Amino acid sequence: MKLVNVRKGQFVYYQNQLHKVYSVKTFFKRSIHLIRLQDFEQQLSTAKDIDFYKPKHLDSFVYTHKRYTLDKNVKAKVGDYILVINPKPDSMDHHYLNAIEIVSSVERNGVISNQSNGIRHDEYWVMVPGLEEGATIIDFQNPDSEMIENQESQQAETDLPETYIPKIGDVYQRNDSDPVMQAMVVSIKGQNVYLGGNLEVKMNILTDNEKWSYVKNVKD
């Protein structure tokens, strides 16, 4: 479906692949800044070149090289990715439609995200790791078997611990601490990763999703 009004956060298909609108700069010819969810590759586009997509329960897509399935029936826990599907931010919150955030703490009425947003339980769906039973893969608007096979092959290679190397400037959240903390990668030596606050961790520990979650790179 073609869009008349393009807004930040909307899921769209561009060149057959799933993207999210990062920003809209109306005074530029190619005014729409897109992020491909699979690998965060950035694109500039126009409204006529994209097709709108509204995420649904049990939709599955690859986000930063890992597959997730949207599940409206799952309650978030610390370290989970969530997709904001019904934003009702208070004056101090800044979440928006289709914002993807990481859960830093869970409270009775909602969660606190890594962006310090208070998000009620009825405002989000959990991005459950992996492909759930009955899920619909939405990475491609018009998929064929070769596209899916190539994507799965790339994803498998990326998921191998020895092929993933954190970069300086990456921010990680430690999920098994109380309170939850975040730290930036300041240097790397072999399999040792040094974070702000004089933290030193092994690379295989940093890539353990139960203990640490990637947040962003400060250069992005």
C-alpha positions as CSV (number, residue, x, y, z in Angstrom):
1,M,0.0,0.0,0.0
2,K,1.4,3.4,-1.0
3,L,1.7,6.0,1.7
4,V,0.5,9.6,1.5
5,N,1.9,10.7,4.8
6,V,5.2,9.0,5.7
7,R,6.1,9.0,9.4
8,K,9.1,7.9,11.5
9,G,8.8,4.3,12.6
10,Q,6.6,3.0,9.9
11,F,7.4,-0.5,8.5
12,V,7.8,-0.3,4.7
13,Y,9.0,-2.4,1.8
14,Y,11.7,-0.9,-0.3
15,Q,13.3,-2.8,-3.2
16,N,11.4,-5.9,-1.9
17,Q,12.9,-5.9,1.5
18,L,11.6,-4.8,4.9
19,H,12.7,-1.4,6.2
20,K,11.8,1.0,8.9
21,V,11.4,4.8,8.4
22,Y,14.2,6.4,10.4
23,S,13.4,10.0,9.6
24,V,11.6,12.2,7.1
25,K,13.3,15.4,5.7
26,T,10.6,17.1,3.6
27,F,12.9,19.6,1.9
28,F,15.1,17.0,0.2
29,K,14.2,15.3,-3.1
30,R,14.9,11.9,-1.6
31,S,13.4,12.8,1.7
32,I,12.8,9.5,3.4
33,H,15.6,7.9,5.4
34,L,15.2,4.2,5.7
35,I,16.9,1.5,7.8
36,R,16.9,-2.1,6.6
37,L,16.0,-4.2,9.6
38,Q,18.0,-7.2,8.5
39,D,21.4,-5.4,8.8
40,F,20.7,-1.7,9.5
41,E,21.9,-0.7,6.0
42,Q,20.7,2.9,5.3
43,Q,18.8,4.0,2.2
44,L,17.3,7.3,1.0
45,S,14.0,7.0,-0.9
46,T,10.8,8.8,-1.9
47,A,7.2,8.0,-0.9
48,K,6.4,6.5,-4.4
49,D,9.2,3.9,-4.0
50,I,8.0,2.4,-0.8
51,D,5.0,0.3,0.3
52,F,3.5,0.5,3.8
53,Y,3.3,-2.6,6.0
54,K,1.5,-2.9,9.4
55,P,3.2,-5.4,11.7
56,K,0.9,-8.3,12.9
57,H,0.9,-10.8,15.7
58,L,3.3,-13.7,14.9
59,D,5.1,-11.8,12.1
60,S,8.7,-12.9,11.9
61,F,11.6,-10.9,10.6
62,V,15.4,-10.6,10.9
63,Y,16.6,-7.7,13.0
64,T,20.4,-7.0,13.1
65,H,21.1,-10.5,11.7
66,K,18.9,-12.4,14.2
67,R,15.4,-13.7,13.6
68,Y,12.5,-12.6,15.9
69,T,8.8,-13.3,16.0
70,L,6.3,-10.7,17.3
71,D,4.1,-12.2,20.1
72,K,1.4,-10.1,21.7
73,N,0.8,-12.8,24.4
74,V,4.2,-12.8,25.9
75,K,5.1,-10.6,28.8
76,A,8.5,-9.0,28.5
77,K,11.5,-9.8,30.7
78,V,14.8,-7.9,31.2
79,G,16.9,-8.0,28.1
80,D,14.0,-8.6,25.6
81,Y,13.5,-6.5,22.5
82,I,10.0,-5.0,22.3
83,L,8.2,-3.4,19.5
84,V,5.9,-0.4,20.5
85,I,2.6,-1.0,18.7
86,N,0.3,1.3,20.7
87,P,2.3,4.3,22.0
88,K,0.8,6.4,24.8
89,P,3.9,8.2,26.1
90,D,3.7,10.5,29.1
91,S,5.3,13.9,29.1
92,M,8.7,12.4,30.1
93,D,8.7,9.6,27.6
94,H,9.8,9.6,24.0
95,H,8.8,6.3,22.5
96,Y,6.9,6.2,19.3
97,L,5.0,3.8,17.0
98,N,7.2,0.8,16.0
99,A,10.1,1.9,18.2
100,I,12.3,-1.1,19.0
101,E,13.7,-0.9,22.5
102,I,15.4,-3.2,25.1
103,V,13.8,-3.9,28.4
104,S,15.9,-2.7,31.3
105,S,13.4,-3.4,34.1
106,V,9.9,-4.8,34.5
107,E,7.3,-3.3,36.8
108,R,3.7,-4.1,37.6
109,N,2.2,-1.8,35.0
110,G,4.8,-1.9,32.4
111,V,8.6,-1.8,31.6
112,I,11.4,0.7,31.6
113,S,13.4,0.6,28.4
114,N,17.0,1.2,27.7
115,Q,16.0,4.6,26.4
116,S,14.5,5.4,29.9
117,N,10.9,5.2,28.6
118,G,8.1,3.9,30.7
119,I,6.1,1.6,28.4
120,R,2.9,0.0,29.6
121,H,2.2,-3.7,29.0
122,D,-0.5,-2.9,26.5
123,E,1.8,-0.6,24.5
124,Y,4.2,-3.3,23.2
125,W,4.7,-6.8,21.7
126,V,7.7,-8.8,22.6
127,M,10.2,-9.8,19.9
128,V,10.7,-13.4,20.8
129,P,14.0,-14.8,19.5
130,G,13.6,-17.4,16.7
131,L,10.8,-18.5,14.4
132,E,7.7,-19.4,16.5
133,E,5.1,-22.0,15.3
134,G,2.6,-20.5,13.0
135,A,4.7,-17.4,12.3
136,T,4.6,-15.5,9.0
137,I,8.0,-14.5,7.6
138,I,7.8,-10.8,6.4
139,D,11.4,-10.0,5.4
140,F,10.5,-9.8,1.7
141,Q,7.4,-8.3,0.0
142,N,7.6,-10.9,-2.8
143,P,9.8,-13.7,-1.5
144,D,11.1,-16.6,-3.4
145,S,12.9,-19.7,-2.1
146,E,16.3,-18.5,-3.2
147,M,16.0,-15.2,-1.3
148,I,15.0,-16.9,1.9
149,E,17.8,-19.5,1.6
150,N,20.4,-16.8,1.0
151,Q,19.1,-14.9,4.0
152,E,19.2,-17.9,6.3
153,S,22.7,-18.7,5.1
154,Q,23.9,-15.2,5.9
155,Q,22.1,-15.3,9.3
156,A,23.7,-18.6,10.2
157,E,27.2,-17.2,9.4
158,T,26.6,-14.1,11.5
159,D,25.3,-16.1,14.5
160,L,28.6,-18.1,14.8
161,P,30.4,-16.7,17.8
162,E,33.8,-16.7,16.1
163,T,32.5,-14.4,13.2
164,Y,31.0,-11.7,15.5
165,I,33.4,-9.0,16.6
166,P,32.2,-6.1,18.7
167,K,33.3,-2.7,17.6
168,I,34.7,0.2,19.6
169,G,31.7,2.5,20.4
170,D,29.2,-0.4,20.7
171,V,27.0,0.1,23.8
172,Y,25.9,-3.1,25.6
173,Q,23.4,-3.6,28.4
174,R,24.2,-6.1,31.2
175,N,21.0,-7.9,32.0
176,D,22.0,-10.0,35.0
177,S,23.0,-7.0,37.2
178,D,20.7,-5.2,39.6
179,P,20.2,-2.4,38.6
180,V,20.7,-3.1,34.9
181,M,23.7,-1.3,33.6
182,Q,25.0,-0.1,30.2
183,A,28.6,0.3,29.1
184,M,30.5,1.2,25.9
185,V,33.3,-0.9,24.3
186,V,36.5,1.2,24.6
187,S,39.0,-1.3,23.4
188,I,39.4,-4.9,22.2
189,K,42.5,-7.2,22.5
190,G,42.1,-10.7,21.2
191,Q,39.1,-12.3,22.9
192,N,39.1,-9.7,25.7
193,V,36.7,-6.7,25.4
194,Y,37.2,-3.7,27.6
195,L,34.2,-1.6,28.5
196,G,33.8,1.7,30.3
197,G,33.9,1.6,34.1
198,N,37.0,-0.7,34.0
199,L,35.0,-3.7,33.0
200,E,36.7,-6.6,31.1
201,V,34.8,-9.4,29.6
202,K,35.4,-12.3,27.3
203,M,33.9,-11.9,23.8
204,N,31.8,-15.1,24.2
205,I,30.3,-13.7,27.4
206,L,29.5,-10.4,25.8
207,T,27.6,-12.2,23.0
208,D,25.5,-14.2,25.5
209,N,22.0,-12.8,25.1
210,E,21.0,-13.9,28.6
211,K,23.7,-11.8,30.1
212,W,24.3,-8.9,27.6
213,S,22.3,-7.2,24.9
214,Y,23.6,-5.0,22.2
215,V,22.0,-1.5,22.3
216,K,23.6,0.7,19.7
217,N,26.8,2.2,18.4
218,V,27.5,5.7,19.5
219,K,28.4,6.6,15.9
220,D,25.0,5.6,14.5
